[in-house]
Amino acid sequence: MRTRFSSVELAEAFAAFQQTVAEVAVSRDWDRWADQFTEDAHYIEHAYGTFTGREAIRAWVTKTMTSFPGSHMTEYPALWHVCDPETARVICEVDNPMRDPGDGTVFNATNITILTYAGDGLWSAEEDVYNPMEFGQMTYAWCERAAACGTLDEPARDWMETYGAMFAPRTKPTDA
């Protein structure tokens, strides 16, 4: 099978993608992130659904990452990645750390991302695979710590009141 992109080109495209992701994590300019996708790209996000087209991806990422808990995530580094030139894909594990709740404690959860390269620095697809319960439990724990530190802000408080109970630690029933 002849590949469209060499492993070097895939690795360079992914490095550029990661550089933009790092810059967006600071600037919060989600338009720049969305602009890395083709106009007809497909994005599969297991908790939020499937989005088709750069503009649908842009609308989703902007809403998600400017709302709690996305708004409190500080960076999105790939912990490792693999390039597969035969499928034009890069598969990586992405870390999603939350900002310091006030005492230096680290709260994070990871996901597996599958990116499909289209050439010219653009991606035609992304799929994020993760356990939404794990993210929710991490977010709940972050909120509890932020509350204890006196740094729980209104968006996080609203999340706790709306969704928090779903992710609260469960107590085991006692034997009678």
C-alpha positions as CSV (number, residue, x, y, z in Angstrom):
1,M,0.0,0.0,0.0
2,R,1.4,3.4,-1.0
3,T,1.0,6.0,1.7
4,R,0.0,9.6,1.0
5,F,2.1,11.1,3.7
6,S,5.5,10.1,5.1
7,S,6.0,9.5,8.7
8,V,8.2,12.6,8.8
9,E,5.4,14.7,7.3
10,L,2.9,13.3,9.8
11,A,5.2,13.9,12.7
12,E,5.9,17.5,11.6
13,A,2.1,18.2,11.1
14,F,1.4,16.8,14.6
15,A,4.2,18.9,16.1
16,A,2.6,22.0,14.5
17,F,-0.8,21.0,15.7
18,Q,0.6,20.6,19.3
19,Q,2.3,24.0,19.1
20,T,-1.0,25.6,18.1
21,V,-2.8,23.7,20.9
22,A,-0.2,25.0,23.4
23,E,-0.7,28.6,22.2
24,V,-4.5,28.3,22.3
25,A,-4.3,27.0,25.8
26,V,-2.8,30.3,26.8
27,S,-4.7,32.7,24.4
28,R,-8.0,30.8,24.6
29,D,-8.5,31.6,20.9
30,W,-10.4,28.5,19.9
31,D,-10.8,29.9,16.3
32,R,-7.1,29.1,15.8
33,W,-7.7,25.6,17.0
34,A,-10.7,25.0,14.7
35,D,-8.8,26.5,11.7
36,Q,-6.5,23.4,11.8
37,F,-9.3,21.3,10.3
38,T,-10.6,21.0,6.8
39,E,-13.9,22.6,5.9
40,D,-15.6,19.2,5.7
41,A,-13.8,17.6,8.8
42,H,-15.6,15.1,11.0
43,Y,-15.2,15.3,14.8
44,I,-16.4,12.5,17.1
45,E,-16.7,13.4,20.7
46,H,-18.2,10.5,22.7
47,A,-20.1,12.6,25.3
48,Y,-21.2,15.5,23.0
49,G,-21.8,13.8,19.6
50,T,-20.4,14.0,16.1
51,F,-19.8,17.3,14.3
52,T,-19.4,17.7,10.6
53,G,-17.6,20.7,9.1
54,R,-15.1,23.2,10.5
55,E,-17.8,25.7,11.5
56,A,-19.7,23.1,13.5
57,I,-16.4,22.0,15.2
58,R,-15.6,25.7,15.9
59,A,-19.0,26.3,17.5
60,W,-18.8,23.2,19.7
61,V,-15.2,23.8,20.8
62,T,-15.8,27.4,21.6
63,K,-18.9,26.7,23.7
64,T,-17.3,23.7,25.4
65,M,-13.9,25.3,26.2
66,T,-15.3,28.6,27.4
67,S,-17.7,26.8,29.8
68,F,-16.8,25.0,33.0
69,P,-15.0,22.6,33.3
70,G,-13.3,23.3,29.9
71,S,-12.7,26.9,30.9
72,H,-10.7,25.8,33.9
73,M,-8.4,23.4,31.9
74,T,-4.9,24.9,31.5
75,E,-3.2,22.9,28.8
76,Y,-3.6,19.9,26.6
77,P,-0.3,18.2,26.1
78,A,0.1,14.9,24.3
79,L,1.8,12.5,26.8
80,W,2.8,10.2,23.9
81,H,1.9,9.8,20.2
82,V,2.2,7.3,17.4
83,C,2.2,8.2,13.7
84,D,0.7,5.7,11.2
85,P,1.4,6.9,7.7
86,E,-0.6,4.1,6.1
87,T,-3.8,5.5,7.6
88,A,-2.6,9.1,7.8
89,R,-3.4,9.0,11.5
90,V,-1.7,10.2,14.7
91,I,-2.9,8.6,17.9
92,C,-2.1,10.2,21.2
93,E,-2.9,10.4,24.9
94,V,-3.9,14.0,25.8
95,D,-3.7,15.3,29.4
96,N,-6.3,17.8,30.6
97,P,-5.1,19.4,33.8
98,M,-7.3,21.8,35.7
99,R,-6.0,25.1,37.1
100,D,-4.7,25.1,40.7
101,P,-7.6,25.1,43.1
102,G,-5.6,27.1,45.5
103,D,-3.2,24.7,47.3
104,G,-1.1,23.4,44.4
105,T,-3.0,20.1,44.1
106,V,-3.0,18.7,40.6
107,F,-6.3,17.5,39.1
108,N,-6.3,16.0,35.6
109,A,-7.8,13.3,33.3
110,T,-6.7,12.0,30.0
111,N,-8.2,11.0,26.7
112,I,-7.1,9.2,23.6
113,T,-7.2,11.3,20.5
114,I,-7.2,9.9,16.9
115,L,-6.3,12.6,14.3
116,T,-6.5,12.0,10.5
117,Y,-4.3,14.1,8.4
118,A,-5.5,15.6,5.2
119,G,-2.3,17.4,4.1
120,D,-1.3,21.0,3.9
121,G,-1.2,21.3,7.7
122,L,-5.0,20.4,8.0
123,W,-6.8,17.5,9.7
124,S,-9.9,15.9,8.2
125,A,-11.0,14.1,11.4
126,E,-10.6,13.8,15.1
127,E,-12.0,11.4,17.6
128,D,-11.7,11.8,21.3
129,V,-12.1,8.6,23.4
130,Y,-12.4,8.8,27.1
131,N,-14.5,7.9,30.1
132,P,-16.9,10.8,30.9
133,M,-17.4,9.5,34.4
134,E,-13.7,9.8,35.1
135,F,-13.7,13.4,33.9
136,G,-16.8,14.1,36.0
137,Q,-15.3,12.6,39.1
138,M,-12.1,14.5,38.6
139,T,-14.1,17.7,38.1
140,Y,-16.2,17.1,41.2
141,A,-13.0,16.5,43.3
142,W,-11.5,19.7,41.9
143,C,-14.6,21.6,42.9
144,E,-14.6,20.2,46.4
145,R,-10.9,21.2,46.8
146,A,-11.5,24.7,45.3
147,A,-14.4,25.2,47.7
148,A,-12.2,24.2,50.6
149,C,-9.6,26.7,49.4
150,G,-12.1,29.4,48.9
151,T,-11.5,29.6,45.2
152,L,-14.7,28.0,43.8
153,D,-16.0,30.5,41.3
154,E,-19.6,30.9,40.1
155,P,-19.3,28.7,36.9
156,A,-17.9,25.8,39.0
157,R,-20.5,26.3,41.7
158,D,-23.2,26.2,39.1
159,W,-21.7,22.9,37.7
160,M,-21.7,21.4,41.2
161,E,-25.3,22.4,41.7
162,T,-26.4,21.1,38.3
163,Y,-24.3,18.0,37.6
164,G,-22.1,17.5,40.7
165,A,-24.3,14.9,42.4
166,M,-23.9,12.5,39.4
167,F,-20.1,12.4,40.1
168,A,-20.0,12.5,43.9
169,P,-18.3,9.6,45.6
170,R,-20.7,6.8,46.4
171,T,-20.9,5.5,49.9
172,K,-21.2,1.7,50.3
173,P,-24.2,0.5,52.3
174,T,-23.3,-0.9,55.7
175,D,-24.2,-4.4,56.6
176,A,-27.1,-4.6,58.9
